[in-house]
């Protein structure tokens, strides 16, 4: 089994910054793409950013230029640096990863961390 555990959420004022982390642990052979999603109350879950195991990144238009996804393959960790935060960034943020173990590729989710942007 594999666990993804997020941290780093909290309350921040508009224009502020937060850095989210997600650590994968368990029976891991390798991790392929890692992603951050978010979901605000009453809205569908949205893909925010993706990073491949080679470091290629993609972002939702709503966060381009403000958010940066990165990863540390030694630590099995993915980060989301969020700058210039806006109230509309308020949501639960969820880590997602494609993990290979026991010769199988399985998609896993973390439990989420809340980000609230408010003055």
C-alpha positions as CSV (number, residue, x, y, z in Angstrom):
1,X,0.0,0.0,0.0
2,X,1.0,3.6,-0.6
3,X,0.1,6.7,1.3
4,X,0.2,10.3,0.2
5,X,0.2,12.9,3.0
6,X,-0.2,16.6,2.3
7,X,0.9,19.5,4.5
8,X,1.4,23.2,4.4
9,X,-2.2,24.5,4.1
10,X,-3.6,27.3,6.2
11,X,-5.1,30.8,6.2
12,X,-3.3,33.5,4.2
13,X,-4.1,37.0,3.2
14,X,-4.7,37.9,-0.5
15,X,-1.3,38.4,-2.1
16,X,0.4,36.0,0.3
17,X,2.2,32.8,-0.3
18,X,2.0,29.2,0.8
19,X,4.0,26.1,0.0
20,X,2.3,22.7,0.0
21,X,4.1,19.4,0.3
22,X,3.0,15.9,-0.4
23,X,5.1,12.9,0.7
24,X,4.6,9.5,-0.7
25,X,5.5,6.5,1.4
26,X,5.0,2.7,1.4
27,X,5.7,0.0,-1.2
28,X,7.1,2.2,-4.0
29,X,9.1,1.1,-6.9
30,X,8.9,4.4,-8.7
31,X,6.6,7.4,-9.1
32,X,5.5,8.7,-12.4
33,X,3.4,11.8,-12.8
34,X,2.4,13.7,-9.7
35,X,-0.4,16.3,-9.6
36,X,-2.1,18.8,-7.4
37,X,-5.9,19.1,-7.6
38,X,-8.2,21.5,-5.8
39,X,-11.8,21.5,-4.9
40,X,-13.8,24.4,-3.6
41,X,-17.2,24.0,-1.9
42,X,-19.9,23.3,-4.5
43,X,-17.5,23.0,-7.4
44,X,-15.9,20.2,-9.3
45,X,-12.4,19.0,-8.5
46,X,-9.9,20.9,-10.7
47,X,-6.5,19.9,-11.9
48,X,-4.1,22.6,-10.9
49,X,-0.6,21.4,-11.9
50,X,1.2,18.3,-13.1
51,X,4.8,17.2,-13.1
52,X,6.2,14.2,-14.8
53,X,9.0,12.0,-13.4
54,X,11.3,13.9,-15.9
55,X,10.3,17.3,-14.5
56,X,7.9,18.4,-17.3
57,X,5.2,20.6,-15.9
58,X,1.7,21.8,-16.9
59,X,-0.6,24.3,-15.2
60,X,-4.2,25.3,-15.2
61,X,-4.6,28.7,-16.9
62,X,-5.9,30.1,-13.6
63,X,-2.6,29.6,-11.8
64,X,0.0,30.1,-14.5
65,X,2.7,32.5,-13.4
66,X,1.6,32.3,-9.8
67,X,2.0,28.6,-8.8
68,X,5.1,26.4,-9.3
69,X,5.1,22.6,-9.0
70,X,8.3,20.8,-8.2
71,X,9.4,17.4,-6.9
72,X,12.2,15.7,-5.1
73,X,12.5,12.1,-6.4
74,X,14.8,11.1,-3.6
75,X,12.3,12.1,-1.0
76,X,9.3,11.0,-3.0
77,X,7.8,14.5,-2.4
78,X,6.0,16.9,-4.6
79,X,5.6,20.6,-3.8
80,X,3.3,23.4,-4.8
81,X,4.6,26.9,-4.3
82,X,1.7,29.3,-4.4
83,X,2.3,33.0,-4.7
84,X,0.1,36.0,-5.2
85,X,-2.8,34.1,-3.7
86,X,-6.4,35.2,-4.4
87,X,-9.6,34.5,-2.6
88,X,-10.7,32.3,-5.5
89,X,-7.7,30.0,-4.7
90,X,-9.5,29.0,-1.5
91,X,-10.1,25.2,-1.7
92,X,-9.1,21.8,-0.5
93,X,-5.8,20.9,-2.2
94,X,-5.2,17.2,-3.0
95,X,-2.1,15.4,-4.1
96,X,-2.3,12.7,-6.7
97,X,0.3,10.3,-8.0
98,X,0.8,7.4,-10.4
99,X,2.9,4.9,-8.4
100,X,4.5,1.7,-9.6
101,X,4.7,-1.1,-7.1
102,X,4.5,-4.9,-7.4
103,X,4.8,-4.4,-11.2
104,X,1.5,-2.5,-11.2
105,X,0.8,1.2,-11.8
106,X,-1.8,2.5,-9.4
107,X,-3.2,6.0,-8.9
108,X,-3.3,7.3,-5.4
109,X,-4.8,10.3,-3.7
110,X,-3.9,12.1,-0.5
111,X,-6.4,13.2,2.1
112,X,-6.1,16.9,1.2
113,X,-5.1,20.1,2.9
114,X,-7.2,23.2,3.2
115,X,-6.1,26.6,1.8
116,X,-8.1,29.6,2.7
117,X,-7.3,33.0,1.2
118,X,-9.0,35.8,3.1
119,X,-8.4,39.2,4.7
